Amino acid sequence: MQSMSRVARASLAVTVLVAGTLVGPAAASADDGLRRGPDPTEASIEAPLGPFAVEVDVISRTAADGFGGGTVYYPADTSEGTFGAVAVSPGYTGTQASIAWLGLRIASQGFVVVTIDTNSPADSPAQRGDQLLAALDQLQETEAADRIDPERQAVMGHSMGGGGSLEAAKDRPALRAVVPLTPWSVNKTFPEVSAPTLIVGAEDDTVARVRLHAEPMYESLPADGDKAYLELRGAAHDAPSLPGTTIARYGISWLKLYVDDDERYAQFLCPAPEPDEQISEYRSTC
């Protein structure tokens, strides 16, 4: 698996489903490995949608095995081969509607994404972690199955879903990336998590205060691992429930770099960004 130290040594028309499949990007060459899509720019990773047309499949609650149902967003174009898979969980009392924007936005950048409902609105982070893994497994039974590389999986989640993403990574070390968003959990230490992890906290979060949740979670991750901590300036706990350019920019770059081994995205993560109007703090092992 690629490391941030390796990255540090490196030189550091929007399409969407509208009643059918639209035209996607030109196919990558055989020498591009796991790269998907055209060369990225700041504009492309901050755009509301990426270069891939997106189709949708629904997993009903009754058909779901181990979770509360979900929606699968996947690239319509298969000319570039298979894609990495990402499962996303909502937070306490939340539904997949609160994270739907992540499904469409990430899928349009070249991933298969499943946003889930949980079995119960009050499910614990550990339960949500199990459900994220169950959703990843069930992707092989959906219309997107032929587009998925089962060896490239990642998890994300908001609030208790963010804690759940860390629990999932603890239980499945083979995951390629973890992106907890304003995570909450009774458990604050995750030294077992070896997957590259980007934790996003919110400066004004009064539900999962960063000094009690996001920061100790980040600090507990292995010191020699690939990890980063991004704090959204002036943001509240529910910031990940609304489309956000900063979350998308760094979340997509993280997934591209570690799920796809795509070093074209290293430039957006290393060197670490300086605090600005959107970011109050950024730490990493870059």
LINWO-V539150 format. One record per backbone hydrogen bond with DSSP energy under -0.5 kcal/mol. NH is the residue of the N-H (numbers start at 1). CO is the residue of the C=O. Records with the same first field share a line. If there is no record, write none. Layout:
NH = CO ; CO
//
This chain:
7 = 3
8 = 4
9 = 5
10 = 6 ; 7
12 = 10
15 = 50
18 = 20
32 = 29
33 = 30
35 = 32
45 = 41
46 = 42
47 = 43
52 = 108
55 = 74
57 = 72
59 = 70
60 = 58
64 = 60
66 = 64
68 = 117
70 = 59
71 = 115
72 = 57
73 = 71 ; 113
74 = 55
76 = 53
81 = 78
83 = 147
84 = 110
85 = 152
86 = 112
87 = 154
88 = 114
89 = 156
90 = 116
93 = 121
94 = 91
98 = 95
99 = 96
100 = 96 ; 97
102 = 99
103 = 99
104 = 100
105 = 101
106 = 102
107 = 103
108 = 104
109 = 106
110 = 107
111 = 107
112 = 84
113 = 73 ; 111
114 = 86
115 = 71 ; 113
116 = 88
117 = 69
123 = 120
128 = 124
129 = 125
130 = 126
131 = 127
132 = 128
133 = 129
134 = 130
135 = 131
136 = 132
137 = 133
138 = 134
139 = 135 ; 136
140 = 137
141 = 138
142 = 139
145 = 142
147 = 144
148 = 145
149 = 83
150 = 148
152 = 149
153 = 151
154 = 85
155 = 177
156 = 87
157 = 179
158 = 89
159 = 181
161 = 158
162 = 159
163 = 159 ; 184
164 = 160
165 = 161
166 = 162
167 = 163
168 = 164
169 = 165
170 = 166
171 = 167
172 = 168
175 = 172
176 = 153
177 = 153
178 = 196
179 = 155
181 = 157
182 = 180 ; 200
184 = 159
188 = 186
193 = 190
194 = 192
196 = 176
197 = 226
198 = 178
199 = 197 ; 228
200 = 180 ; 198
201 = 199 ; 230
203 = 232
204 = 235
205 = 202
212 = 209
213 = 209
215 = 210
216 = 210
217 = 213
218 = 214
219 = 215
220 = 216
221 = 217 ; 218
222 = 193
225 = 222
227 = 225
228 = 197
229 = 283
230 = 199
231 = 281
232 = 201 ; 230
233 = 278
235 = 232
239 = 236
240 = 237
241 = 238
242 = 239
248 = 244
249 = 245
250 = 246
251 = 247
252 = 248
253 = 249
254 = 250
255 = 251
256 = 252
257 = 253
258 = 254
259 = 255
260 = 255 ; 256
262 = 256
263 = 261
265 = 262
266 = 263
268 = 265
269 = 266
270 = 266
276 = 279
280 = 231 ; 278
281 = 231
283 = 229
285 = 227
//
